[in-house]
Amino acid sequence: MRIISWNVHCDITEEQYEHIMKKEPDILIIEECHTTGFEKVQKNWKNALFYNDQLYENPENNKKNMYGIAVFSNEYHFDFTDIFNRNLRYVVPLKVSYEKSHAFLFNLFVVWTKKAPYNYITNVIKAVNFPGYADYLKERTLFIGDFNTPATKEKKETYEKLLSLGLIDCAKPQDVLKPTYSHSKEICFYTADYCFVNEALKNSSCFNVEETIFDFDKTFEGKNKYLGLSDHVPIQVDISFALPRSSCVE
């Protein structure tokens, strides 16, 4: 299984979509996806989900002004968990299962945090500590997306707060705090996009998890340093089965 998460910076274009599909994602997660982009892309997928809290509260809202998170897959089924604390923006809890059998694989928290009513990283902290999610976090669980929590190897206090929650970074040792975000006019580079798992998934005898963080091309002018396409690089997570699939599903 290959999961790719990418903040595409103000909606997904045809060029971005063609580029990311060359990487053959089984689950594609797009942050900063506009409803118009979602409507174009979802036609290519069996399962597609778009989340914006205003739209979720009132489907009659003007869809032309909605940015949110989009998730797509063909082989895998996903839906919101039974308990969903929408005050934690946006830390969106999904259950992932096989499309055909609906056998449970893991919980997937898709992340694109906001600054209100809680400030960015606080949304993730509150999600991990939220009593309603306690049972989910006892199961295999993965957090992935744009945490809006900029860090560098020299300044990593906010990143260390995430580790203090018991979350385990999936990045290879040499890639921990590798830049994923190019910021502002003067162009500074930070890590803002992450993949974390909990101990239940990390220590599972069933799964191997490997993360790839793509590189910026700093020759591009402006802030969209990832091939001129976005100010964020995609992150890719490959999950392989260490045991027969029948032994790893519930």
C-alpha positions in Angstrom: 0.0 0.0 0.0 1.3 3.5 -0.9 -0.1 6.6 0.8 0.9 10.0 -0.6 0.0 13.2 1.2 0.6 16.6 -0.5 -0.4 20.2 0.2 -0.8 21.4 -3.3 -1.1 25.1 -2.4 -4.4 26.5 -3.5 -6.1 23.6 -5.2 -5.0 20.7 -7.4 -4.2 21.4 -11.0 -4.2 19.0 -13.9 -0.4 19.3 -14.0 -0.1 18.5 -10.3 -2.5 15.5 -10.6 -0.6 14.0 -13.5 2.7 14.4 -11.6 1.5 12.8 -8.4 -0.2 9.9 -10.2 3.1 8.9 -11.7 4.1 7.9 -8.1 1.2 5.4 -8.1 -0.6 6.1 -4.8 -3.1 3.6 -3.4 -4.4 6.3 -1.1 -4.0 9.9 -2.2 -4.4 12.7 0.4 -4.6 16.3 -0.8 -4.5 19.3 1.6 -5.6 22.7 0.4 -7.9 21.0 -2.1 -10.7 23.2 -3.5 -14.1 21.7 -4.0 -13.8 22.4 -7.7 -10.6 20.4 -7.9 -12.1 17.6 -5.9 -15.0 17.3 -8.2 -12.7 16.9 -11.2 -10.4 14.4 -9.5 -13.0 12.2 -7.8 -14.3 10.9 -11.2 -11.1 8.8 -11.4 -11.5 7.1 -8.1 -13.9 4.5 -6.6 -13.7 6.1 -3.2 -13.4 9.8 -2.6 -14.0 12.0 0.4 -13.8 15.7 0.9 -13.8 17.4 4.3 -14.3 21.1 5.1 -15.9 21.8 8.5 -18.3 24.5 7.1 -19.4 22.2 4.3 -19.8 19.3 6.7 -22.1 21.4 9.0 -24.2 22.8 6.1 -24.0 21.1 2.7 -25.9 24.1 1.3 -22.9 26.4 1.9 -21.3 27.9 -1.3 -19.1 25.1 -2.5 -17.1 27.5 -4.7 -15.4 29.0 -1.7 -14.4 25.8 0.1 -10.9 24.5 0.7 -10.3 21.4 2.7 -8.8 17.9 2.7 -9.5 15.3 -0.1 -8.8 11.6 0.2 -9.0 9.2 -2.7 -8.6 5.4 -3.2 -9.7 2.5 -5.3 -8.5 -0.6 -3.4 -9.2 0.8 0.1 -12.3 2.0 1.8 -12.4 4.8 4.3 -15.0 6.7 6.3 -15.2 9.0 9.3 -14.8 7.2 12.7 -18.0 7.0 14.8 -16.6 9.7 17.1 -15.3 12.8 15.3 -14.3 15.9 17.3 -14.7 18.6 14.6 -13.5 21.3 16.9 -10.0 20.0 16.3 -9.3 21.6 12.9 -8.3 19.7 10.8 -7.3 16.4 12.4 -9.7 14.2 10.6 -10.1 10.6 11.9 -10.8 7.9 9.3 -11.0 4.1 9.5 -9.3 2.4 6.6 -10.3 -1.1 5.4 -10.2 -3.2 2.3 -12.7 -2.2 -0.3 -13.9 -5.7 -1.0 -14.0 -7.2 2.5 -14.1 -4.1 4.6 -11.7 -5.8 6.9 -10.1 -3.2 9.2 -6.5 -2.2 8.6 -5.7 0.9 10.7 -7.0 4.3 11.8 -5.8 7.2 9.6 -5.8 10.8 11.1 -5.5 13.2 8.1 -3.9 16.5 9.3 -4.1 20.1 8.0 -4.2 22.1 11.2 -5.7 25.6 11.7 -5.0 28.4 14.1 -8.6 28.7 15.6 -10.2 27.9 17.9 -7.0 26.0 18.8 -3.6 27.0 17.5 -2.1 24.6 14.9 -0.1 22.0 16.9 -2.6 22.2 19.8 -5.2 20.5 17.6 -3.0 17.4 17.3 -2.1 17.4 21.0 -5.8 17.6 21.9 -6.7 14.8 19.4 -4.1 12.5 21.0 -5.5 13.3 24.5 -9.2 13.4 23.5 -11.0 10.7 25.5 -13.3 9.9 22.6 -10.3 8.8 20.5 -8.7 6.7 23.2 -10.0 3.4 21.8 -8.9 4.3 18.3 -5.4 5.1 19.5 -5.1 1.6 21.1 -5.5 0.2 17.6 -3.1 0.6 14.7 -3.0 4.3 13.9 -1.2 6.7 11.5 -1.2 10.5 11.4 -0.2 12.1 8.2 -0.4 15.5 6.5 0.5 19.2 6.9 0.8 19.8 10.6 1.5 23.6 10.1 4.2 23.0 12.8 7.4 24.4 11.3 10.6 23.0 12.6 14.3 22.8 11.7 17.1 20.6 13.0 18.3 23.7 14.9 14.8 24.7 16.2 12.7 21.7 17.0 10.7 22.4 20.1 7.4 22.1 18.4 8.4 18.8 16.8 9.6 17.4 20.1 6.1 18.2 21.5 4.7 15.8 19.0 7.2 13.1 20.0 6.2 13.6 23.6 2.7 12.5 22.8 4.1 9.0 22.1 3.9 9.5 18.3 6.7 7.8 16.4 8.2 9.6 13.3 8.3 7.4 10.2 11.1 9.4 8.6 14.4 7.6 8.0 17.0 8.8 10.5 18.8 10.9 7.9 15.5 12.5 6.9 14.2 13.5 10.3 13.3 17.2 10.0 14.2 17.2 6.3 12.5 20.4 4.9 9.0 19.9 3.4 7.9 23.6 3.3 9.2 26.7 1.6 8.0 29.8 3.3 7.5 33.4 2.4 9.2 35.9 0.1 12.7 35.4 1.4 12.2 31.6 1.1 13.1 29.8 4.3 12.8 26.0 4.6 11.0 24.1 7.4 9.6 20.7 8.2 5.8 21.0 8.4 4.6 17.8 6.9 5.0 14.6 8.8 3.9 11.0 9.1 3.7 9.5 12.6 2.4 6.1 13.8 1.6 4.9 17.3 3.2 2.0 19.0 0.5 -0.4 18.0 1.3 0.1 14.3 5.1 0.6 14.7 5.4 -2.6 16.7 2.9 -4.6 14.7 4.3 -7.9 13.4 2.1 -7.5 10.4 3.3 -4.2 8.8 6.5 -2.6 7.7 6.2 1.2 7.3 8.7 3.3 5.2 8.5 7.0 4.5 10.0 8.9 1.6 10.2 12.7 1.7 10.7 14.3 -1.7 13.3 17.0 -2.5 12.9 20.6 -3.3 14.3 22.0 -6.5 15.7 25.3 -5.3 16.4 26.5 -8.9 12.7 27.4 -9.3 11.9 31.1 -8.7 9.3 32.0 -6.1 8.0 30.0 -3.2 6.7 26.9 -5.2 10.1 25.2 -4.9 8.7 21.7 -5.5 9.1 21.6 -9.3 7.2 24.9 -9.5 4.1 23.1 -8.4 3.8 23.8 -4.7 5.4 25.3 -1.6 5.2 21.8 0.0 6.8 18.6 -1.1 4.7 15.4 -1.2 5.5 12.7 1.5 5.1 9.1 0.6 4.5 6.2 3.0 4.8 2.6 1.8 3.2 0.0 4.0 4.0 -3.6 3.2 2.8 -6.8 4.8 5.3 -8.7 6.9 2.8 -11.6 7.4 0.1 -13.0 5.2 -2.8 -10.5 4.7 -5.3 -12.8 6.3 -3.2 -12.6 9.6 -3.2 -8.8 9.6 -6.8 -7.8 9.1 -9.6 -7.7 11.6 
